[in-house]
Amino acid sequence: MTKHKAVFLDRDGVLNVERGDYTYLPEDFVLEYKVPEAVALLKQNNFLLIVVTNQGGLAKKLFTRAQMLACHSKLQQNCNNLIDAIYYAPAHPSVSASLARKPDSLMLEKALAKFNINPEASWLVGDQLRDMHAAEKVQVKGILVGPHPPGTYIMQVTNLWEATQIILNQA
């Protein structure tokens, strides 16, 4: 059976604008620069697209699963339904422990198994070092995006669009 290649995508700060607070209302869910274009380009190059997102606000009861799913629906609509799967970790350390929550890697491990993904041919794009740590645990290459000081991580760029260029140049 052929193994697939994938790009794992963190949500807040990669796909949508990081507001510094929980994003759970569709009207506050604003896509980052050129996200639909980046998603389409990755898809055209045969990457599976899998969102892996910590959603600790669920455990803290700051928003409902329905509110979160409404944001995910808006994400899919804005990206022409090209995202193959969305995994989320509802736990928060102040409330409950979870191996799914990044920097742990259970969300990635589940996707790797379910979709028969080759980690060596795959990437994770995230905006926090905990995303990079989760990627490292399953031997997936990581790209850190966002406003970080130079040298914060091995590979770092401004946004998903720039990360997509690196991924496609190395694929």
C-alpha positions in Angstrom: 0.0 0.0 0.0 1.4 3.4 -1.0 2.2 5.8 1.8 0.9 9.3 1.5 2.5 12.6 2.2 0.8 15.2 4.4 1.0 18.7 5.7 -0.2 19.0 9.3 -1.6 22.5 10.0 -2.0 24.1 13.4 -5.1 26.3 13.4 -4.8 29.5 15.4 -1.8 31.6 14.1 -1.4 29.5 11.0 -4.8 29.1 9.3 -6.6 31.9 11.1 -5.4 35.1 12.8 -4.1 34.6 16.3 -6.2 37.0 18.4 -4.4 36.4 21.7 -7.6 35.0 23.1 -9.7 31.9 22.2 -11.3 32.1 18.7 -14.6 30.4 18.8 -17.1 32.7 17.0 -17.2 32.4 13.2 -17.3 36.2 12.9 -13.9 36.4 14.7 -12.4 33.5 12.6 -10.4 35.4 10.0 -8.0 33.6 7.7 -4.3 34.4 7.6 -2.7 35.8 4.4 -3.2 33.6 1.3 -4.4 30.5 3.3 -6.9 29.4 0.6 -4.2 29.7 -2.1 -1.6 27.8 0.0 -4.1 25.0 0.8 -5.0 24.7 -2.9 -1.3 24.6 -3.9 -0.5 21.9 -1.4 -3.5 19.9 -2.5 -2.5 20.2 -6.2 0.8 18.7 -5.2 -0.9 15.6 -3.6 -0.5 16.5 0.0 -3.1 15.4 2.5 -4.1 18.4 4.6 -4.7 17.7 8.3 -5.4 20.3 10.9 -4.1 19.5 14.4 -5.3 22.0 17.0 -5.3 22.4 20.8 -8.7 23.7 21.8 -8.3 23.9 25.6 -11.2 26.4 25.8 -13.5 23.4 25.6 -12.2 21.9 28.8 -12.4 25.3 30.4 -16.0 25.7 29.2 -15.2 29.0 27.5 -17.0 27.9 24.3 -19.0 24.9 23.1 -18.1 22.2 20.6 -20.8 23.5 18.3 -19.1 27.0 18.3 -15.7 25.4 17.5 -17.2 23.3 14.8 -18.8 26.4 13.2 -15.3 27.9 12.9 -14.1 24.7 11.3 -17.0 24.7 8.9 -16.1 28.3 7.9 -12.5 27.2 7.4 -13.5 24.4 5.1 -15.9 26.7 3.1 -13.1 29.3 2.7 -10.7 26.6 1.6 -13.0 24.9 -0.9 -13.4 21.8 1.4 -9.8 20.8 0.6 -8.8 19.9 4.2 -8.9 16.1 4.7 -9.3 16.0 8.4 -9.4 18.2 11.5 -8.2 16.8 14.8 -8.6 18.7 18.0 -7.5 18.2 21.6 -10.2 19.5 23.9 -8.1 19.2 27.1 -6.3 21.9 29.0 -3.6 21.3 31.7 -5.5 23.4 34.2 -8.5 21.0 33.9 -7.4 17.7 32.5 -4.4 15.9 31.1 -4.2 14.6 27.5 -1.6 12.9 25.3 -3.4 14.5 22.3 -2.6 18.1 23.3 0.6 19.4 21.7 3.5 19.2 22.5 2.4 15.6 22.8 1.8 13.8 19.5 -1.4 11.7 19.7 -3.3 13.7 17.1 -0.5 13.2 14.7 -0.1 9.6 15.5 -3.8 8.9 14.9 -3.7 10.7 11.5 -0.4 8.9 10.5 -2.1 5.6 11.1 -5.5 6.3 9.7 -4.3 7.9 6.5 -1.2 5.7 6.0 1.1 8.7 6.0 4.9 8.6 5.5 6.3 10.9 8.2 9.6 11.4 6.3 7.6 12.9 3.4 5.4 15.1 5.7 5.5 18.4 7.4 3.9 20.3 10.2 3.3 24.1 10.0 2.8 25.7 13.4 3.2 29.0 15.2 4.4 27.6 18.6 7.4 25.6 19.7 5.0 23.0 21.1 3.9 22.4 17.5 7.5 21.7 16.5 8.0 19.4 19.5 4.9 17.3 18.5 6.3 17.1 14.9 9.7 16.0 16.1 8.2 13.2 18.2 6.8 11.5 15.1 9.7 12.4 12.7 7.7 15.0 10.7 9.6 18.1 9.5 8.4 21.3 11.2 8.2 24.9 10.0 7.6 27.6 12.6 5.5 30.6 11.3 4.8 33.9 12.9 6.7 36.8 14.5 9.5 34.9 16.3 13.1 36.1 16.9 15.6 34.8 14.3 17.0 31.5 15.4 13.9 30.4 17.4 13.6 27.2 15.3 15.6 25.5 12.5 13.0 26.5 9.8 10.9 29.6 10.3 9.0 31.9 8.0 6.3 34.5 8.2 3.2 32.6 7.3 1.7 29.5 5.7 2.1 30.8 2.1 5.9 31.1 2.7 6.0 27.7 4.4 4.2 26.2 1.3 7.0 27.5 -1.0 9.6 25.7 1.2 7.6 22.5 1.3 7.1 22.4 -2.5 10.7 23.2 -3.2 11.8 20.3 -1.0 9.1 17.8 -2.1 
